[in-house]
Amino acid sequence: MNRSIEDTPIVFIGAGNLATNLAKALYHKGFRIVQVYSRTDESARTLAGQVEAEYTTDLQEISKEARLYIVSLKDAAFVELLPQITEGRQNALLVHTAGSIPMSIWEGYAERYGVFYPMQTFSKQREVCFREIPFFIEAQRPEDAEFLKAIAATLSENVYEATSEQRKSLHLAAVFSCNFTNHMYALTADLLKKYNLPFDIMLPLIDETACKVHELAPRDAQTGPAVRYDENVISSHLAMLADSPALQEIYKLMSKSIHEHHQL
């Protein structure tokens, strides 16, 4: 590995799900995480301990000596804290990890800035393999884009440059394919609990559904009563959901969407 990249002093501003996974992955690749900031003492201390870094819960105590600051905060907190995050760090490269925030958020606050966006769902309790996770890079300066791509390439085989508009579209698509899908799992768990059945019995079905789209187009992989619009089955299912108008509405909308998509 290029020593100048490996020796880059990095500060993480944020210690949530994404920051935890990314900081640990970089640390295991030999990068120097010098400090972790989080609003809560427990989160900052825990992540710092995992990557041999100092930690702080005070924005005024964030180091000004790092070369790279990776900001991974909730969108609203990031916007609110932006002036304090950038103050006194004009010579450093500042990046955020959000899919939904444009790079232009940095304008007027920093001279060198960009985006370092790994598109994946992250949880603190579960380590992920970064090798296949796509990274989407954007930077105000071409040389900083190359620097960020080099860092991402130490973790992943899939590193791309993407504009803010492209990343925004990726984030929207990810909400459909990940967040909405996981919510369906949560609703499924509630339904099964109602009938005294464990969620685990759905795992082979969930796994096969996910595996199929590695080989088939999602449209071709679709099965179920909504494809053919089997009114008998659909009516029976809606009757079973009579005590939950919200679930009935979701079922109707999804069934209608599936059927219409297959008529195109």
Secondary structure, 3 states (H helix, E strand, C coil): CCHHHHCCEEEEECCCHHHHHHHHHHHHCCCEEEEEECCCHHHHHHHHHHCCCEEECCHHHCCCCCCEEEECCCHHHHHHHHHHHHCCCCCCEEEECCCCCCHHHHCCCCCCEEEEEECCCCECCECCCHHHCCEEEEECCHHHHHHHHHHHHCCCCCEEECCHHHHHHHHHHHHHHHHHHHHHHHHHHHHHHHCCCCHHHHHHHHHHHHHHCCCCCHHHHCCCHHHHCCHHHHHHHHHHCCCCHHHHHHHHHHHHHHHHHCCC
